[in-house]
Amino acid sequence: MDPQRLKDAYQKLQLLDELHTHKVKPRPGGALVRPSSEVLEQQMRDLANYTVELKEIILELFLAIAGRPKPPEGGLTA
């Protein structure tokens, strides 16, 4: 496992959550009025972007788990 890569992926996940989850999270009680086509279009774009970013982070997590740690910089390898 590559701990630095895992840490980086976790930080990306936290940033995605902080910046974008509120855009795709369902509102309690639902909408009282039907959204316009422009609003629906923007919501679909937000959800698509969120999904793609989440997929990239999950891929990074898999690669971090499957990877080997990087050797220390400047160190000699045997």
Backbone as JSON, one array per atom type, in Angstrom:
{
  "sequence": "MDPQRLKDAYQKLQLLDELHTHKVKPRPGGALVRPSSEVLEQQMRDLANYTVELKEIILELFLAIAGRPKPPEGGLTA",
  "N": [[0.85, -1.18, 0.0], [0.47, 2.23, -0.75], [0.98, 4.72, 1.31], [1.1, 7.55, 1.09], [-0.16, 8.14, -1.33], [-2.68, 7.16, -0.72], [-3.39, 8.92, 1.31], [-3.46, 11.32, -0.16], [-5.6, 10.76, -1.91], [-7.66, 10.54, -0.07], [-7.75, 13.17, 0.89], [-8.57, 14.47, -1.45], [-11.12, 13.39, -1.65], [-12.31, 14.45, 0.65], [-12.24, 17.17, -0.02], [-13.88, 17.19, -2.3], [-16.29, 16.5, -1.06], [-16.67, 18.69, 0.69], [-16.88, 20.85, -1.12], [-18.8, 20.16, -3.08], [-20.83, 18.27, -2.42], [-23.16, 19.32, -1.3], [-24.48, 20.26, -3.5], [-25.54, 18.06, -4.81], [-26.88, 16.57, -2.97], [-29.96, 15.3, -1.83], [-32.73, 17.39, -1.03], [-34.36, 17.81, 2.12], [-37.75, 16.88, 2.31], [-38.25, 17.56, -0.3], [-38.87, 19.31, -3.46], [-41.11, 22.11, -3.71], [-42.07, 23.25, -5.94], [-42.01, 22.67, -9.49], [-38.83, 22.38, -10.98], [-37.24, 24.56, -13.38], [-36.29, 23.89, -16.82], [-33.7, 24.79, -17.2], [-32.66, 24.81, -14.61], [-32.83, 22.08, -13.99], [-31.05, 21.14, -15.93], [-28.62, 22.27, -15.02], [-28.42, 20.99, -12.53], [-28.11, 18.36, -13.4], [-25.64, 18.57, -14.7], [-24.02, 19.21, -12.49], [-24.3, 16.85, -10.99], [-23.21, 14.99, -12.79], [-20.54, 15.91, -12.98], [-19.75, 15.56, -10.31], [-19.98, 12.78, -10.1], [-18.03, 11.88, -11.93], [-15.68, 12.95, -10.78], [-15.73, 11.58, -8.34], [-15.45, 8.93, -9.22], [-12.81, 9.08, -10.22], [-11.41, 9.53, -7.84], [-11.95, 7.16, -6.46], [-10.64, 5.35, -8.12], [-8.0, 6.23, -7.66], [-7.82, 5.5, -4.97], [-7.93, 2.68, -5.15], [-5.56, 2.26, -6.6], [-3.73, 3.24, -4.76], [-4.03, 1.42, -2.67], [-3.22, -0.92, -3.92], [-0.66, -0.27, -4.64], [2.91, 0.14, -4.09], [4.77, 1.61, -1.41], [6.46, 4.71, -1.99], [9.99, 4.94, -2.24], [12.05, 6.56, 0.27], [13.0, 9.91, -0.42], [16.18, 10.68, -1.72], [17.35, 8.63, -0.42], [19.22, 5.56, -0.22], [18.72, 2.68, -2.16], [18.41, -0.81, -1.7]],
  "CA": [[0.0, 0.0, 0.0], [1.19, 3.5, -0.81], [0.26, 5.58, 2.26], [1.0, 8.94, 0.63], [-1.19, 8.17, -2.36], [-3.94, 6.97, -0.01], [-3.67, 10.19, 2.0], [-3.84, 12.29, -1.19], [-6.94, 10.41, -2.38], [-8.59, 10.89, 1.01], [-7.87, 14.63, 0.9], [-9.41, 14.82, -2.6], [-12.48, 13.02, -1.3], [-12.79, 15.45, 1.61], [-12.46, 18.42, -0.75], [-15.09, 16.98, -3.1], [-17.43, 16.55, -0.14], [-16.85, 20.06, 1.18], [-17.21, 21.81, -2.17], [-19.83, 19.81, -4.05], [-21.89, 17.36, -1.98], [-24.4, 20.06, -1.07], [-25.16, 20.47, -4.78], [-26.2, 16.84, -5.29], [-27.61, 15.94, -1.87], [-31.4, 15.59, -1.88], [-33.25, 18.31, -0.01], [-35.44, 17.2, 2.9], [-39.09, 17.33, 1.96], [-38.39, 17.7, -1.75], [-39.22, 20.63, -4.0], [-42.52, 22.47, -3.7], [-42.42, 23.63, -7.31], [-41.2, 21.98, -10.5], [-37.73, 23.23, -11.44], [-37.22, 24.85, -14.81], [-35.36, 23.04, -17.58], [-32.35, 25.29, -16.96], [-32.25, 24.33, -13.28], [-32.6, 20.64, -14.14], [-29.82, 20.97, -16.7], [-27.5, 22.58, -14.14], [-28.34, 19.92, -11.55], [-27.54, 17.18, -14.07], [-24.21, 18.84, -14.89], [-23.39, 19.08, -11.17], [-24.26, 15.42, -10.64], [-22.26, 14.34, -13.69], [-19.19, 16.29, -12.54], [-19.52, 14.91, -9.02], [-19.81, 11.36, -10.36], [-16.73, 11.67, -12.58], [-14.64, 13.19, -9.78], [-15.79, 10.48, -7.37], [-14.86, 7.77, -9.89], [-11.37, 9.28, -10.26], [-10.9, 9.36, -6.48], [-12.02, 5.73, -6.15], [-9.53, 4.74, -8.85], [-6.79, 6.56, -6.9], [-7.81, 4.68, -3.76], [-7.54, 1.33, -5.55], [-4.14, 2.27, -6.95], [-2.98, 3.43, -3.52], [-4.07, 0.17, -1.91], [-2.45, -1.92, -4.65], [0.69, 0.2, -4.92], [3.97, 0.06, -3.09], [5.18, 2.95, -0.97], [7.62, 5.27, -2.68], [11.17, 4.97, -1.36], [12.36, 7.91, 0.76], [13.82, 10.69, -1.34], [17.58, 10.85, -1.34], [17.82, 7.42, 0.28], [19.79, 4.51, -1.04], [17.89, 1.47, -2.21], [19.23, -2.03, -1.72]],
  "C": [[0.89, 1.24, 0.0], [0.47, 4.5, 0.09], [0.11, 7.03, 1.81], [-0.1, 9.09, -0.42], [-2.57, 8.01, -1.74], [-4.35, 8.27, 0.69], [-4.13, 11.25, 1.0], [-5.26, 12.03, -1.69], [-7.99, 10.78, -1.33], [-8.82, 12.4, 1.05], [-8.72, 15.11, -0.27], [-10.87, 14.51, -2.31], [-13.08, 14.04, -0.32], [-13.1, 16.76, 0.91], [-13.71, 18.33, -1.62], [-16.33, 17.11, -2.23], [-17.71, 17.98, 0.29], [-17.37, 21.02, 0.11], [-18.46, 21.47, -2.98], [-20.97, 18.94, -3.55], [-23.21, 18.1, -1.77], [-25.19, 20.29, -2.36], [-25.97, 19.24, -5.22], [-27.01, 16.13, -4.21], [-29.09, 16.3, -1.95], [-31.83, 16.51, -0.72], [-34.33, 17.61, 0.8], [-36.8, 17.76, 2.47], [-39.31, 17.5, 0.47], [-38.79, 19.1, -2.16], [-40.73, 20.86, -3.94], [-43.0, 22.87, -5.09], [-41.53, 22.83, -8.26], [-40.08, 22.91, -10.95], [-37.8, 23.45, -12.95], [-36.23, 23.93, -15.51], [-33.91, 23.5, -17.38], [-31.81, 24.8, -15.61], [-31.97, 22.83, -13.34], [-31.3, 20.36, -14.89], [-28.59, 21.22, -15.83], [-27.32, 21.49, -13.08], [-27.76, 18.65, -12.16], [-26.06, 17.36, -14.32], [-23.46, 18.68, -13.58], [-23.24, 17.61, -10.78], [-23.27, 14.67, -11.52], [-20.82, 14.66, -13.27], [-18.82, 15.6, -11.24], [-19.21, 13.42, -9.22], [-18.44, 11.07, -10.97], [-15.59, 11.89, -11.57], [-14.58, 12.06, -8.76], [-15.17, 9.21, -7.96], [-13.34, 7.88, -9.94], [-10.73, 9.08, -8.89], [-10.9, 7.88, -6.1], [-10.9, 4.98, -6.88], [-8.21, 5.01, -8.13], [-6.69, 5.72, -5.63], [-7.39, 3.25, -4.07], [-6.05, 1.27, -5.87], [-3.27, 2.45, -5.71], [-2.92, 2.13, -2.72], [-3.2, -0.89, -2.59], [-0.99, -1.55, -4.83], [1.66, -0.04, -3.77], [4.34, 1.47, -2.66], [6.4, 3.41, -1.76], [8.8, 5.25, -1.72], [11.44, 6.39, -0.9], [13.27, 8.64, -0.24], [15.22, 10.85, -0.82], [18.16, 9.63, -0.64], [18.4, 6.43, -0.7], [18.86, 3.31, -1.01], [18.81, 0.26, -2.32], [18.83, -2.94, -2.82]]
}
